[in-house]
């Protein structure tokens, strides 16, 4: 059987963005041959269940990298935050201090326990928790007789919070710190690795993070009892007997051996991937250096892992808004994103108590996250930089 030739109208290209160019994403997974070999070896080993040698090794290797004694690999960073709060006794009637500028998972983990999140605004320069506001809030909560189960600083976009001030404040108030380092693996603050601060810390291995296990996270701590408690709860709180015995409610939170194998390969490449992101941030810094009214968020943090590069635009000085650049890049199939929408503006937390200065709302209005992934090719990077330069030249 034969088919008539199909006759198509000639394609007439209009000036402007290439309609067939692939979309450039903010931070796509960076995986290759090494990851394939690790996962294939794990699969061939027969260790497919949520236990096995790669899982044990991955915990040891991340703990060593961060400088902590104990690590518990989990299904998500959110699971780690939840378990840390449970292990610290957070529950109904308690409050937990959370930065308002963060992803919802930080606050959601608090709600899972029945405790009440109280949101605190950020430092304008970094987007991280404001220690001055934290000091005032802890004092006020003490005067009111409220039990503060924990403070959850977040290392925004890979830049550590000011632990040099936060940790002493919390120690004086007798409040434990749980570091939300979901975005910050590989970052350094005052000579210490992100993930090593507080009673416990949590990193994320979500698909867009600095390294990925597809989905996953890890709790890190020097507290042996806390880590053991979290490990026990993460496996449905099963008692160590031959039959299935449970004396309390647990959770199905463990990471699988296969995903841990992927994580081990990624961890071997962590420094290389951070270096690529840092070089891209430097190119952004050079591009915007002479642009009035534009700065890089946390631009003075040399210890950042450069997970995501965000700019902050002062529209009164620049003559344009962050969303104008976002629209321009979107037309050219280049993804951008506002910085996190503050939790106190989220409908689900509309009734929550907050201590605010307006800094997070200004960052939400004027901030823009640019493509930052280590998997971006040179051609893709040039596309982003060229499109951005075209926008700036047209203002």
SULBEL-V418324 format. One record per pair of residues at least 4 apart in sequence whose ideal C-beta (glycine too) atoms are under 7 Angstrom apart, sorted by the first residue. I is the first residue (numbers start at 0). GAP is how many residues later the second one is. D is the distance in whole Angstrom. If there is no record, write none. Layout:
I & GAP & D
I & GAP & D
This chain:
16 & 314 & 5
16 & 315 & 4
16 & 316 & 7
20 & 312 & 5
22 & 310 & 4
22 & 312 & 6
23 & 309 & 7
23 & 310 & 5
23 & 311 & 6
23 & 347 & 5
23 & 356 & 5
23 & 359 & 6
23 & 360 & 6
24 & 310 & 5
24 & 346 & 7
24 & 348 & 7
25 & 182 & 7
25 & 282 & 7
25 & 309 & 5
25 & 311 & 6
25 & 343 & 6
25 & 345 & 5
25 & 346 & 6
25 & 347 & 7
26 & 181 & 4
26 & 281 & 6
26 & 345 & 6
26 & 346 & 4
27 & 345 & 5
27 & 347 & 5
28 & 178 & 5
28 & 183 & 5
28 & 346 & 7
29 & 243 & 6
29 & 343 & 6
29 & 344 & 5
29 & 345 & 4
30 & 4 & 4
32 & 4 & 6
33 & 4 & 7
33 & 231 & 5
33 & 234 & 7
33 & 235 & 7
34 & 4 & 6
34 & 227 & 6
34 & 230 & 4
34 & 231 & 7
35 & 4 & 6
36 & 4 & 6
37 & 4 & 6
37 & 223 & 4
37 & 224 & 6
37 & 226 & 6
37 & 227 & 4
38 & 4 & 6
38 & 219 & 6
38 & 222 & 5
38 & 223 & 5
39 & 4 & 6
40 & 4 & 6
40 & 220 & 7
41 & 5 & 6
41 & 12 & 5
41 & 215 & 6
41 & 216 & 5
41 & 219 & 4
42 & 5 & 7
42 & 215 & 6
46 & 5 & 3
46 & 6 & 6
46 & 7 & 7
46 & 210 & 4
47 & 209 & 7
47 & 210 & 6
48 & 208 & 7
49 & 204 & 4
49 & 205 & 7
49 & 206 & 5
49 & 207 & 7
50 & 4 & 6
50 & 206 & 6
51 & 205 & 3
52 & 4 & 6
53 & 4 & 6
53 & 203 & 5
53 & 206 & 4
53 & 207 & 4
53 & 210 & 6
54 & 4 & 7
54 & 18 & 6
54 & 200 & 6
54 & 202 & 5
54 & 205 & 4
55 & 4 & 7
56 & 4 & 6
56 & 207 & 6
57 & 4 & 6
57 & 15 & 6
57 & 202 & 4
57 & 205 & 5
57 & 206 & 5
58 & 4 & 6
58 & 12 & 4
58 & 13 & 7
58 & 14 & 5
59 & 4 & 6
60 & 4 & 6
60 & 203 & 6
60 & 206 & 6
61 & 4 & 6
61 & 9 & 5
61 & 156 & 6
61 & 205 & 7
62 & 5 & 5
62 & 6 & 7
62 & 7 & 6
62 & 8 & 4
62 & 157 & 6
64 & 202 & 7
65 & 127 & 5
65 & 129 & 4
65 & 130 & 5
65 & 154 & 5
66 & 126 & 5
66 & 129 & 5
67 & 127 & 7
67 & 128 & 6
67 & 152 & 4
67 & 153 & 6
67 & 154 & 6
68 & 153 & 5
68 & 155 & 7
69 & 151 & 5
69 & 152 & 7
69 & 154 & 6
69 & 157 & 4
70 & 147 & 5
70 & 148 & 7
70 & 149 & 5
71 & 146 & 7
71 & 147 & 5
71 & 155 & 6
71 & 158 & 5
71 & 159 & 5
71 & 162 & 6
72 & 143 & 7
72 & 145 & 5
72 & 182 & 4
72 & 187 & 6
73 & 5 & 4
73 & 6 & 5
73 & 142 & 7
73 & 143 & 5
73 & 144 & 6
73 & 145 & 6
73 & 160 & 6
73 & 179 & 5
73 & 180 & 6
73 & 181 & 6
74 & 4 & 5
74 & 140 & 7
74 & 141 & 6
74 & 178 & 5
74 & 179 & 7
74 & 180 & 6
75 & 139 & 6
75 & 140 & 6
75 & 141 & 5
76 & 4 & 7
76 & 28 & 7
76 & 105 & 4
76 & 125 & 5
76 & 126 & 7
76 & 127 & 3
76 & 140 & 3
77 & 4 & 6
77 & 27 & 4
77 & 30 & 7
77 & 31 & 6
78 & 4 & 6
78 & 138 & 6
78 & 172 & 7
78 & 174 & 4
79 & 4 & 6
79 & 122 & 4
79 & 137 & 5
79 & 138 & 7
79 & 139 & 4
80 & 4 & 6
80 & 24 & 7
80 & 25 & 7
80 & 28 & 4
80 & 97 & 7
80 & 99 & 6
80 & 121 & 5
81 & 4 & 6
81 & 27 & 4
81 & 30 & 5
82 & 4 & 6
82 & 136 & 6
82 & 147 & 4
82 & 150 & 6
82 & 151 & 6
82 & 170 & 7
83 & 4 & 6
83 & 94 & 5
83 & 116 & 4
83 & 118 & 7
83 & 135 & 6
83 & 146 & 7
84 & 5 & 4
84 & 11 & 7
84 & 24 & 6
84 & 25 & 7
84 & 28 & 5
84 & 64 & 7
84 & 65 & 6
84 & 93 & 7
85 & 4 & 7
85 & 27 & 6
85 & 147 & 6
86 & 139 & 5
86 & 142 & 5
86 & 143 & 5
87 & 61 & 6
87 & 62 & 6
87 & 88 & 6
87 & 111 & 7
88 & 60 & 6
89 & 4 & 5
89 & 6 & 6
89 & 23 & 4
89 & 25 & 4
89 & 59 & 4
89 & 60 & 6
90 & 22 & 6
90 & 23 & 5
90 & 24 & 6
91 & 22 & 4
91 & 23 & 7
92 & 54 & 7
93 & 21 & 4
93 & 53 & 5
93 & 55 & 4
94 & 20 & 6
94 & 21 & 5
94 & 23 & 5
94 & 46 & 6
94 & 51 & 5
94 & 53 & 6
94 & 54 & 7
95 & 14 & 4
95 & 19 & 5
95 & 21 & 6
95 & 53 & 5
95 & 54 & 5
95 & 56 & 6
96 & 21 & 6
96 & 23 & 6
96 & 37 & 7
96 & 40 & 6
96 & 51 & 6
96 & 54 & 4
96 & 55 & 7
97 & 4 & 7
97 & 8 & 5
97 & 9 & 5
97 & 12 & 6
97 & 19 & 5
97 & 20 & 7
97 & 21 & 6
97 & 54 & 5
97 & 245 & 7
98 & 21 & 6
98 & 23 & 6
98 & 29 & 7
98 & 30 & 4
98 & 54 & 7
98 & 55 & 5
99 & 19 & 4
99 & 20 & 6
99 & 21 & 6
99 & 242 & 4
99 & 243 & 5
99 & 244 & 5
99 & 254 & 6
99 & 260 & 5
100 & 21 & 5
100 & 26 & 5
100 & 55 & 6
100 & 239 & 5
100 & 241 & 5
100 & 259 & 4
100 & 262 & 7
101 & 4 & 4
101 & 52 & 4
101 & 238 & 6
101 & 241 & 6
102 & 237 & 6
103 & 4 & 5
103 & 242 & 7
104 & 4 & 6
105 & 46 & 6
105 & 48 & 6
105 & 74 & 5
106 & 4 & 7
106 & 10 & 5
106 & 236 & 5
106 & 242 & 6
107 & 4 & 7
109 & 5 & 5
109 & 7 & 4
110 & 6 & 7
114 & 34 & 6
116 & 235 & 6
117 & 19 & 7
117 & 234 & 7
117 & 235 & 5
118 & 224 & 5
118 & 225 & 5
118 & 233 & 6
118 & 235 & 4
119 & 9 & 6
119 & 10 & 6
119 & 13 & 5
119 & 14 & 6
119 & 17 & 6
119 & 235 & 5
120 & 9 & 6
120 & 12 & 6
120 & 234 & 6
120 & 235 & 5
120 & 236 & 5
120 & 238 & 5
120 & 239 & 5
121 & 5 & 5
121 & 6 & 6
121 & 7 & 6
121 & 8 & 6
121 & 237 & 5
121 & 238 & 5
122 & 5 & 6
122 & 7 & 5
122 & 236 & 7
123 & 235 & 5
124 & 173 & 7
125 & 30 & 7
125 & 33 & 6
125 & 171 & 7
125 & 172 & 4
125 & 175 & 7
126 & 29 & 4
126 & 170 & 6
126 & 171 & 7
126 & 212 & 7
126 & 236 & 6
127 & 25 & 7
127 & 28 & 5
127 & 31 & 7
127 & 33 & 4
127 & 34 & 7
128 & 5 & 6
128 & 24 & 5
128 & 25 & 7
128 & 32 & 5
128 & 37 & 7
129 & 4 & 7
130 & 4 & 6
130 & 31 & 5
130 & 34 & 4
130 & 35 & 6
130 & 38 & 6
131 & 4 & 7
132 & 4 & 6
132 & 222 & 5
133 & 4 & 6
133 & 17 & 7
133 & 32 & 6
133 & 35 & 6
134 & 4 & 7
134 & 34 & 5
135 & 4 & 6
136 & 4 & 6
136 & 218 & 5
137 & 4 & 6
137 & 10 & 7
137 & 31 & 6
137 & 35 & 4
137 & 37 & 7
138 & 4 & 7
139 & 4 & 6
140 & 5 & 4
140 & 7 & 6
141 & 31 & 6
147 & 25 & 7
147 & 27 & 5
149 & 25 & 7
149 & 26 & 5
149 & 27 & 7
149 & 28 & 5
150 & 19 & 5
150 & 24 & 6
150 & 26 & 5
151 & 26 & 5
151 & 28 & 5
152 & 8 & 4
152 & 13 & 6
152 & 24 & 7
152 & 26 & 6
152 & 27 & 7
153 & 7 & 7
153 & 26 & 4
154 & 4 & 6
154 & 5 & 5
154 & 6 & 6
154 & 25 & 7
154 & 26 & 5
154 & 28 & 6
154 & 29 & 4
154 & 32 & 6
154 & 39 & 5
155 & 27 & 7
156 & 26 & 6
156 & 140 & 7
156 & 150 & 6
156 & 151 & 4
156 & 153 & 6
157 & 25 & 5
157 & 26 & 5
157 & 29 & 5
157 & 52 & 7
157 & 146 & 5
157 & 147 & 4
157 & 148 & 6
157 & 149 & 3
157 & 150 & 7
158 & 28 & 7
158 & 139 & 4
158 & 142 & 4
158 & 145 & 4
159 & 24 & 6
159 & 27 & 6
159 & 29 & 4
159 & 34 & 5
159 & 143 & 7
160 & 5 & 6
161 & 4 & 6
162 & 4 & 5
162 & 26 & 6
162 & 34 & 5
163 & 26 & 6
164 & 4 & 6
165 & 4 & 6
165 & 11 & 7
166 & 4 & 6
166 & 10 & 6
166 & 30 & 7
167 & 4 & 6
168 & 4 & 7
169 & 5 & 5
169 & 7 & 5
175 & 22 & 7
175 & 23 & 4
176 & 20 & 7
176 & 21 & 3
176 & 22 & 6
177 & 20 & 6
177 & 21 & 7
177 & 22 & 5
177 & 23 & 7
178 & 16 & 7
178 & 18 & 4
178 & 19 & 5
178 & 22 & 4
179 & 22 & 6
180 & 4 & 7
180 & 13 & 4
180 & 14 & 5
180 & 20 & 5
180 & 21 & 6
180 & 22 & 5
181 & 20 & 6
181 & 21 & 6
181 & 22 & 4
182 & 26 & 7
182 & 124 & 5
183 & 10 & 4
183 & 121 & 6
184 & 9 & 6
184 & 10 & 6
184 & 18 & 5
184 & 25 & 5
184 & 26 & 7
184 & 120 & 7
185 & 24 & 6
185 & 84 & 5
185 & 88 & 5
185 & 119 & 4
186 & 7 & 4
186 & 116 & 6
186 & 117 & 6
186 & 118 & 4
187 & 4 & 7
187 & 5 & 6
187 & 6 & 7
187 & 115 & 4
188 & 5 & 7
188 & 114 & 5
191 & 4 & 5
191 & 5 & 7
194 & 6 & 4
194 & 8 & 5
194 & 25 & 5
195 & 5 & 7
196 & 4 & 6
198 & 22 & 7
198 & 24 & 6
198 & 27 & 6
199 & 19 & 6
199 & 20 & 7
199 & 21 & 4
199 & 23 & 7
199 & 26 & 6
200 & 19 & 5
201 & 15 & 6
201 & 17 & 5
202 & 14 & 6
202 & 15 & 5
202 & 17 & 7
203 & 5 & 5
203 & 13 & 5
204 & 4 & 6
204 & 6 & 6
204 & 7 & 5
204 & 8 & 4
204 & 11 & 4
204 & 12 & 6
204 & 58 & 6
205 & 6 & 7
205 & 9 & 6
206 & 5 & 5
206 & 7 & 6
206 & 8 & 7
209 & 60 & 7
209 & 63 & 6
209 & 64 & 7
209 & 95 & 6
209 & 97 & 5
210 & 52 & 7
210 & 55 & 4
210 & 56 & 6
210 & 59 & 6
210 & 62 & 7
211 & 54 & 6
212 & 42 & 7
212 & 46 & 4
212 & 47 & 7
212 & 49 & 5
212 & 50 & 4
213 & 45 & 6
213 & 48 & 7
215 & 39 & 5
215 & 43 & 5
215 & 47 & 7
218 & 8 & 7
218 & 11 & 5
220 & 5 & 5
220 & 6 & 5
222 & 4 & 6
223 & 4 & 6
224 & 4 & 6
225 & 4 & 6
226 & 4 & 6
227 & 4 & 6
228 & 4 & 6
229 & 4 & 6
231 & 5 & 6
232 & 4 & 5
232 & 17 & 5
232 & 18 & 6
233 & 17 & 6
233 & 19 & 4
233 & 20 & 5
234 & 15 & 7
234 & 19 & 6
235 & 10 & 7
235 & 14 & 4
235 & 15 & 7
235 & 16 & 6
236 & 9 & 6
236 & 11 & 5
236 & 12 & 6
236 & 13 & 3
237 & 6 & 6
237 & 8 & 6
237 & 12 & 7
238 & 6 & 4
238 & 7 & 7
238 & 8 & 6
240 & 4 & 5
245 & 4 & 7
254 & 4 & 5
254 & 5 & 6
255 & 4 & 7
256 & 4 & 7
258 & 4 & 6
259 & 4 & 6
261 & 4 & 6
262 & 4 & 6
263 & 4 & 7
265 & 4 & 7
268 & 4 & 6
269 & 4 & 6
270 & 4 & 6
271 & 4 & 7
272 & 4 & 7
272 & 101 & 4
273 & 4 & 6
273 & 31 & 5
273 & 32 & 6
274 & 4 & 6
275 & 4 & 7
275 & 98 & 4
276 & 4 & 6
276 & 29 & 4
276 & 30 & 7
276 & 95 & 6
276 & 97 & 5
277 & 4 & 7
277 & 28 & 5
278 & 4 & 7
279 & 4 & 7
279 & 29 & 7
279 & 92 & 6
279 & 101 & 6
280 & 4 & 6
280 & 25 & 5
280 & 28 & 5
281 & 4 & 6
282 & 4 & 6
282 & 102 & 6
283 & 4 & 6
283 & 12 & 7
283 & 25 & 5
283 & 86 & 6
284 & 4 & 6
284 & 11 & 6
284 & 14 & 7
286 & 98 & 6
286 & 101 & 6
286 & 102 & 7
287 & 6 & 5
287 & 8 & 7
287 & 23 & 6
290 & 27 & 7
290 & 101 & 6
291 & 25 & 5
291 & 26 & 6
292 & 20 & 6
292 & 21 & 4
292 & 24 & 3
292 & 25 & 3
293 & 17 & 6
293 & 19 & 5
293 & 24 & 6
294 & 4 & 6
294 & 16 & 7
294 & 17 & 5
295 & 13 & 6
295 & 15 & 6
296 & 13 & 4
296 & 15 & 6
296 & 70 & 6
297 & 6 & 6
305 & 66 & 7
306 & 65 & 7
307 & 61 & 5
307 & 64 & 5
308 & 61 & 5
308 & 63 & 5
309 & 29 & 6
309 & 57 & 5
309 & 58 & 6
309 & 59 & 5
310 & 56 & 7
310 & 57 & 5
310 & 59 & 7
311 & 51 & 6
311 & 54 & 5
311 & 55 & 5
312 & 5 & 5
312 & 8 & 6
312 & 9 & 5
312 & 53 & 5
312 & 55 & 7
313 & 4 & 6
313 & 52 & 7
314 & 5 & 6
314 & 6 & 5
314 & 51 & 7
318 & 76 & 6
319 & 4 & 5
319 & 5 & 7
319 & 75 & 5
321 & 4 & 6
321 & 44 & 5
321 & 45 & 6
321 & 46 & 4
322 & 4 & 6
323 & 4 & 7
324 & 4 & 6
324 & 43 & 6
324 & 63 & 7
324 & 66 & 6
325 & 4 & 6
325 & 10 & 5
325 & 42 & 6
326 & 4 & 7
327 & 59 & 7
327 & 63 & 4
328 & 5 & 4
328 & 7 & 5
328 & 58 & 6
329 & 4 & 7
331 & 55 & 5
333 & 37 & 6
333 & 49 & 7
333 & 50 & 6
333 & 53 & 6
334 & 36 & 6
335 & 32 & 5
335 & 33 & 6
335 & 34 & 6
336 & 32 & 5
337 & 26 & 6
337 & 29 & 6
337 & 30 & 7
338 & 24 & 5
338 & 25 & 6
338 & 28 & 4
338 & 30 & 6
340 & 4 & 6
340 & 5 & 6
340 & 23 & 6
341 & 18 & 4
341 & 19 & 6
341 & 22 & 6
342 & 6 & 5
343 & 5 & 6
343 & 8 & 7
343 & 10 & 4
343 & 12 & 7
357 & 4 & 6
358 & 4 & 6
359 & 4 & 6
360 & 4 & 6
361 & 4 & 6
362 & 4 & 5
370 & 5 & 6
370 & 13 & 5
375 & 4 & 5
375 & 5 & 5
377 & 4 & 6
378 & 4 & 7
379 & 4 & 7
380 & 4 & 6
381 & 4 & 6
382 & 4 & 6
383 & 4 & 6
384 & 4 & 6
385 & 4 & 6
386 & 4 & 7
387 & 4 & 6
388 & 4 & 6
389 & 4 & 6
